[in-house]
Amino acid sequence: MNLNLSGHHLEITPAIRDYVTGKLERVTRHFDHVIDVNVILSVDKLRQKVEANVHMRGRDLHAEVIDEDMYAAIDLLADKLDRQVLKHKEKMNGQRHEGVAAKRQSVNEG
């Protein structure tokens, strides 16, 4: 997985980089077909905004969180991405198994 971090009006410190990397490992643990992740961290007065684009085989996911605390926003972003990835994984596996089950039924009936 390629991880691209960029900051708008914010310097990316090693602590923030390690925190984001650690949180996004959970996404790749659930689904290993993630190609790359682009994360943009931005600060606008008291608004801490974190957005991510996840490029994976067959789909691109986008999530955005605005919070007063940067670390809380990163946590919420990781949760959103995790839910989206799990939903995508279930859809992929569900369609594959339904197709196999339909073929088996038609073979057994014929």
Residue pairs with C-beta under 8 A, 6 or more apart in sequence:
1 24
1 28
1 34
1 35
1 36
1 37
2 35
2 36
2 37
3 20
3 21
3 24
3 36
3 37
3 39
4 36
4 37
4 38
4 39
5 12
5 16
5 17
5 20
5 39
5 41
6 12
6 38
6 39
6 40
6 41
7 40
7 41
7 42
8 40
8 41
8 42
8 43
9 42
9 43
9 44
10 41
10 42
10 43
12 41
16 41
16 70
16 74
19 71
19 74
20 39
20 41
20 74
23 74
23 75
23 77
23 78
24 37
24 39
24 52
24 78
24 81
26 78
26 82
27 34
27 37
27 54
27 78
27 81
27 82
27 85
28 34
30 82
30 85
30 86
30 89
31 56
31 85
31 86
31 88
31 89
33 56
33 57
33 58
34 54
34 55
34 56
34 85
35 55
35 56
35 57
36 54
36 55
37 52
37 53
37 54
37 55
38 52
38 53
38 55
39 50
39 51
39 52
39 77
40 49
40 50
40 51
40 52
41 48
41 49
41 50
41 70
42 48
42 49
42 50
42 51
43 49
43 70
46 68
47 66
47 68
48 66
48 67
48 68
48 69
48 70
48 73
49 64
49 65
49 66
49 73
50 64
50 65
50 67
50 70
50 73
50 74
50 76
50 77
51 62
51 63
51 64
51 65
51 77
52 61
52 62
52 63
52 64
52 77
52 81
53 60
53 61
53 62
54 60
54 61
54 62
54 63
54 81
54 84
54 85
56 85
56 88
58 88
58 92
59 88
61 81
61 84
61 85
61 88
63 77
63 80
63 81
63 84
64 77
65 73
65 74
65 76
65 77
65 80
66 73
67 73
67 76
